[in-house]
Amino acid sequence: MAKQQMLRFVTTAREMPEKRPPDLRSEDFGEIYADYAADKAAEQSGRCSQCGVPYCQTHCPLHNNIPDWLMMTATGRLQEAYEISQATNTFPEICGRICPQDRLCEGNCVIEQAGHGTVTIGAVERYITDTAWEQGWVKPIAPASERAESVGIIGAGPGGLAAADVLRRAGVQVTVYDRYDRAGGLMTYGIPGFKLEKPVVMRRIEQLEHGGVEFVLNCTVGEDITFDAIRGRHDAVLIATGVYKARDLTAPNASAPGVVRALDFLTASNRKSFGDDVPDFDSGDLDARGKRVVVIGGGDTAMDCVRTAVRQGAKSVRCLYRRDRDNMPGSRRETQNAEEEGVEFVWLSAPSGFVTDDAGALTGVRVQKMRLGQPDATGRRAPELIEGADYTEEAEMAIMALGFEPEDLPTLWGVPELAVTRWGTIKARFNTHETDLAGVWAVGDIVRGASLVVWAIRDGREAAESILNYLSAPSRIAAE
């Protein structure tokens, strides 16, 4: 019976969930994709070829058992599909929404390579777990027994929360420290609601709270509490701060009013969605309404900014990127969505400065035209300046989405012995995520550099298992 429901990729076309029309979805911050109906989810899952070497699973950072839960979905065994999905992924409904599947699982699907169109893995993953929440299959965190050991986690983003989930289910006492007033990190304040509606994140945080995880919010390590104090309170410490220091552009008038950082812009927008008082938004400084907006960058953060500006009512939105479409780092799917919503991409263009009026306010961005030369160290063709091809792009708001760098944690925290790389990221062992400091681990972007949520989840889960081994080591128990 199961086999009869599978291998339908030849006769059944790939079909994503229905997408709301651009003119409607551009008016709000609701997610743009509708949910699958049960029969459509089963139909699309049935397109899986159940290949002997599942490249979708291999190219998933979490190595999710994708063919198995696709088969369960195709045969109507949804609760089993959910159990398989959540066995390897702490937040499958979040990954189903925001993972760049076109670069990971779906992009490496065997039937995609054969020209039949990939299985809609992300959409099915979202459907499975959303159904699990609706049906009550997502159970509370209830450890079989409590343990006396405690772990302090610095950072309430995906890496820290994934580790907290694994540790708490094992009965460990877990405290999560975070600088913001809500947990979730960039899932809460960085990613817009049209990609990830905030109740989806908040219910996971509530699950952790109800399961016994303690959150200490509005707490900046190095100011409100020292790193040494956290180490003294806990048997182990996990650093999962992420990277929040924006890369700045050295150019004339780069600090002019109207030139804003991407994370400031996105955070203000997300705070408004929570109903918060946001003075910088209310004053118009971080509100794109009625403005000609230029976003500088080609990654996923830039895509979030252009699409947010559209929803805020910008007069026009353009995105400058120094390479072409084929060489941009952002998701192709997000680029397509942005274009559908009216964003114009200006390829092979880079800013050289900003133009201001007599009062110092932004009126434009000076743009240098580029061409692609030989490949650089990343394998992408390096942009080269075309002399004499400068022009001015009119703008009242320029959003810098040039990526993020790690903060200088050893200095900020007064821990010079915390080893970092030449890029400023924390040095940690590849498999265990241990640092050179005894009893201290580190995961996610603060180790990898700016990366994906799914990689942070994987790191957090792996580090939690390593911490459990450390806490249970016979030598440590004997010493106590």
N, C-alpha and C positions, 0 to 999 in steps of 0.2 A: 504493500500500500504506500509506504513512504517513498519508494523509488518511483512509483507512478506519479507522485506529486512533484517530483524534481525533474531536472534536465529539460526544462521548458524554454530555454533561452532561444531556441531556433524558431519556435512558433509564437512566443510571447515577447512583445517589445518591452524595452526598458521604459518605465513610467514613474516619474517622481510624484510625490504628493502635489496636489494642486497648489499653485503659487498665486497669491493675491495679485490683482492687477497693479501695475506700478503707480497709477494715479491714486489708488485707494491706500496702498500700504505706505506711500510716502507721507500720508497725513498723520500717522501715529507711529508708536514704537512697538507695536505688537509684532510677534513673529510672522514672517511672510509666508511660511509653508503651512498648509492645513494638515490635519492628521490623516493617516491612512484609515480607511475602513478595513474591517477584519478581512473581508474577502480579497481586497486589493493588496494588503500586506502579505497574505498567503500566496497570492498569485505571483507577486514580485519575488518573494523568497524562493518560490518554486523554480525560478530561473537559474538558481545556483547549479553549477555543473558537478558539485561534490568531487572536485578533482583530487587526485592522489596526493599532490603537493600543493596545499592551499597557500598561494602567495599572498592572499589577502591577510591571512593570519600571520605569516612571516613578516610582513611589512607593517603590521600593527605594533606599536611600541609595547602594548600590553599583551601581545600574542593572544588576543581574544579568540575563543573557539567559534569563529564566525560560521563555518559550514554547519556545525552542529546546531547552533540556535536558529539558523535559517531553515534547516530541515524541520525542527520542532515547530516553527512558525507556519511553514507550508502545510504541515499536517494537523494544525489546530491545537497543538500542545503548547500553548502560550506560557503557562506557568513554568513548565520545564525549560522553555526557551529563556525565560527571565532568570531562572536559577543558574543556568549555564552562563548567561551573560554577566551576572553580578559576581560570579565566582572569580573572575579575573579583573573586574573593573569596579572600582568603588562608586563611580558616578556615570553609569552608561547612558543615562538620558541626557547628561550634559555633553558627553563626547559625541553622541548622536547628533547634537545640534551644532557644535562648534569645531569639531575636528575637520581638518582639510582632507576629507576622504579622497578627493581627486588626486592628492599627492601620496596618500598612504594606502589603505585597504582597497578602495574602489579603483584607484589608478593602477593597481597591480593585479586586478581580477583577471583570471585566465580568459574568460569569455570576452572581456574588454579587448584583450590583446588579439583575440580571434576575430574582432570586428562586429560582435553582436551587441555591444553596449553593456557596460558593467551592471552588476546587481546593485540595487540601491541600498547598500549596507547601512549607511548612516540613518536613513529614514526609517528602516525597519528596526534598528537598534533603539531609536527614540520611541517608536510605537510600542515596542515590547515593554519598556520600563514605564512609560506613561500609563499603559494598561495595568501594569503591576501595582502602581500607586492607586489607581482607581479601584482595583479589585481587592486591595488590602493584602497583597502578596509581599509587600515590602515590610518586613518585620522589624520591631524595635530592637535596638542593640541591648542584648541581655546576656552578659558574661555568665558562663556556667559557675564560676567562682571568682571571688575578688582576690587580687594580689596586693601586697603592701607596697611594692615598688611604684615610683612615680616618674613620669617623663614630662619635661617641659619642652614645648614646641614653640619656636619663635617664628611667627608668620602663619596667618589663617587663610592662605591661598590653597590651591588644589593639592600641592605637595604636602603641606602641613596637615590638611584635613584628611587626606588619604591615609597618612601615617596614624593620625589620631583614631581613625575608624578601626584600623587593624589592631592597634594597641589596646584600645578600649574593649574590643570584642574578646581579647585575651585576658581581660580583667585588670589590666594595668591602670593606675590612676593617671589621668592625662590633664594637663593644663596648657592651654594655647594662649600665647601672648600676641597681641597685634596692635599696630599703631592706629588703626581706623576704628570707627564707632560701630562698624558691622563687620562680621567675618565674611570670608569669601575672596578677599584679594581682588585681583583683576576680574574674576568672574562676577563680582558684585559691582565694582566701580569702573572697570575698564571696558568690558564688553557690552555693547548696547543691547537694549531689550529686544530689538528686532532679530537678533541672533540668539539671544538667551534671556528669556523673560525672568525677571528677578524672583518670582515665587518658586521657580524651579530650583534656584540656589538656596533660597531661605528654608525650604522644607528639608533639605539635606542638613543644613546647620541645626535646625530644630531637632532633627533625628539624633544628631551627635549630642546636643545639650540634654535631651531627654534620656540619652544613654549614659550620661554621667560625665561627659567631657566638660571641663570648666573653661570658660572663655574670659580672659582678662583683656578688655578692649580699651581703646584710647590710651594705650601703654606703649611708649617709645623706649626701647632698650637703649641705655646710655644716658637717658634723661630721667624717666620716671622710675626706672629700676636698672641696676647694673647687670651686665652679663654674668659677672662672678656671683651675684646674689641668686640669679636663676640657677646657676650650676650648683650652688650650695643648697638649694631647696629640693633638687631632684636627683634621682639616681642616674639619669641620662638626659641629654639635651639634644634636640634636633633643630638645626638652623634651616628655615625655609622661607626666607624673607623675600625672595624674588629680586628683580632688578628694577629700580624705579628712577634712577638718575637719567634724565633725558639727555640725548646727544644734542649739543648746541651747534649752531652754524655760525662761524666767524665771518661776518659780512657787514657792510655798512648798514646802520640803522636796525640791526637785528634785535635791539631791545626796545624798539618803538612801540607805542600803544597800538594794538591790533595784531602784533606778532605774538602768537600764543603757543604753548606747548600742547601736544596732542593729549597727554594724560590729564592735564588740567581741564581741557575742553570736554573730554569724555566723562571725567568724574563729575563735573558740574552738571552735565546733562543727566547722568544716572541719578545723581542726588535729587534733582528735580522730579524724576520719576517716582522717588520715594516720598515726595512731598516735603523735602527738607528746605530750609531757608538757605539760599545760596546767593549771597550779596553780589559776587562777581558775575553771576548770570543775570540777576535782576537789574544790575547797572548797565547791562549790554556788553560788558567786556568779553564774556564767554558765550554770548548768544549770537548766532549767525543770522538771525532774522533780518531780512531786507538788505543783506550785505552781499557783495561779490566776494566769494571765498576762494582762496587758493590753498590747496593742501600739498605739502611737499613731502614726497616719499612714495614707495611702491609696495610696502608690506601690508599685512592684515590690519595693522593699526591705522594706516592711511585709509584703507577701505572703510573702516569703522567711522573715521572722521568725515569722509565725504558723504557717506550715507546719513550720518547724524545731522550734518549741515543741511542736507535736503529736507529732512523732517522738521528742522527748526524754522524753515521758511526762508532759506537763503535766496537771494536774487539770482545768483548763478554759482555753480561749483565746478572748479577745475582742479585736476590733479596733475602736478608736475612730477615726472619721473625721468631720471637721467638715462635709462636704457629703454628698450622697446618692450612691447607686450610679451614677447616670447622669453624675455630675460628678467621679468619682474618676479620678486619673491612671493607676492601675495597670491591668494587662492584665485584661480581662474573663475570659479563659480561666483565669488564675491565681486570680482571685476565686472562680470556680466550683469549681476544684479544692480550694481551701481550705474552702469550704462543705461539699463532699462529705466532707472529712476531719474535720468537726466544729467548724470555726471559726465563731464567731458574730460577725457584723458589727453594730456599734451605730452606725447612721448619724446624721448631724446631731448629733454629740457632740464636744466638745473638752475637754481637761483644763484645770483651773484651779489645780490644786495636788495635793499628795500627802499622804496621812494616814499617820502612823507611831505605833508603840506607845511605851511608856515607855522602851524600850531604843533607840529611834530607827530600828527596822526598819520597812520598808514594810508597811502593812496595807490600803491602798486608794488609789484615784485619785478625786479630786474632779472631777466631770463637769458641764460646762455644756451644756444642750440648746440647739440652734441651729435657725434656719430660714433658707431661702434667699431673699435679696433680689434686687436688680438685678445684672446682669452686671458683673464687674470688668474690669480691663485685659486679662485673659487670655481674656475672652469667657465665662467660667463665672460662674454666679450666686454672688454673694458671700454667705458665711454671716453671719448676724446673731444676736446673743445673745437668748435668751428669758429675760427677767428672772424670777427666783424659781423656776426649774426645775432647780436644781442637785441632784445626788445623789452618793452615794459608790459607786463600783464596787470591790468587794473584790478585792484583789490582793496577792500576795507578790512579784511581779516585774512591773515596768513597763518596756517596751522602747521607747525613743525612736527612731522611724524618720521623722524630720522632714526628711530630705534632707541634702545635703552642700554645703560651701562650700570655695573654694580657700584653701590656706595662703598666708601672706604671703611668697612666694618671694623678692622683692627684698630683704627684710630677713633672712630665714633664710639666704640664700645670699650676702649681702653684695654684691648687684648692684643698687644703686638705679637704674641706668640701664635696667633691664629694665622696659619700660612695661607697665602693667596698666590694665584698665578700672575703672570705678567699682564694679564688683562684685568686683574682685580677680583676675579672670581675665586671662591674658596676652593682650596685643594682638598679633594676627598677621594677615597679609594673607589675604583670603578664599580665593583660588585657590592661591597658592603656599605659604601657611602660614609665610612668613618673618616674623620679628620685626624690631624696629628695630635689634637688635644684629647686626652683620655676621657672617654664617656661623652664625646661630642660628635654628632653626625651632621651632615649637610646635604640638602637635596634641591632639585629644581633649578630654576634660572640662576640662582646665586652660585651654582656650580657650573651649569652648562652655558650660561649666557642666555639672553632672551630666546626662548624656545616655545614649545607648544604645551597646552594644558595636559595633554595625554602623556607627555614625557614626565611632567611633574608628578602625575598620579603614579606612574610606574616607579619613579624614584622613591616616592613616599612609601609605597607598599613594600618595596625592597628594603628600605632603611628600617622600617618597622620590624620586619622579620629579623634583620641583623641585630636590632636593639633587644628583641626578645631573646635571641641567642646569648647576647651579652649578659642580660639580667639573669638568665638561667645557668650561666657557666658555673660548673662545680667549684672552680677556684675562687670565684667571686662570692658564692654562697658560703664557702668555708671561711673566707676572710671575715664575713659578718658574724 
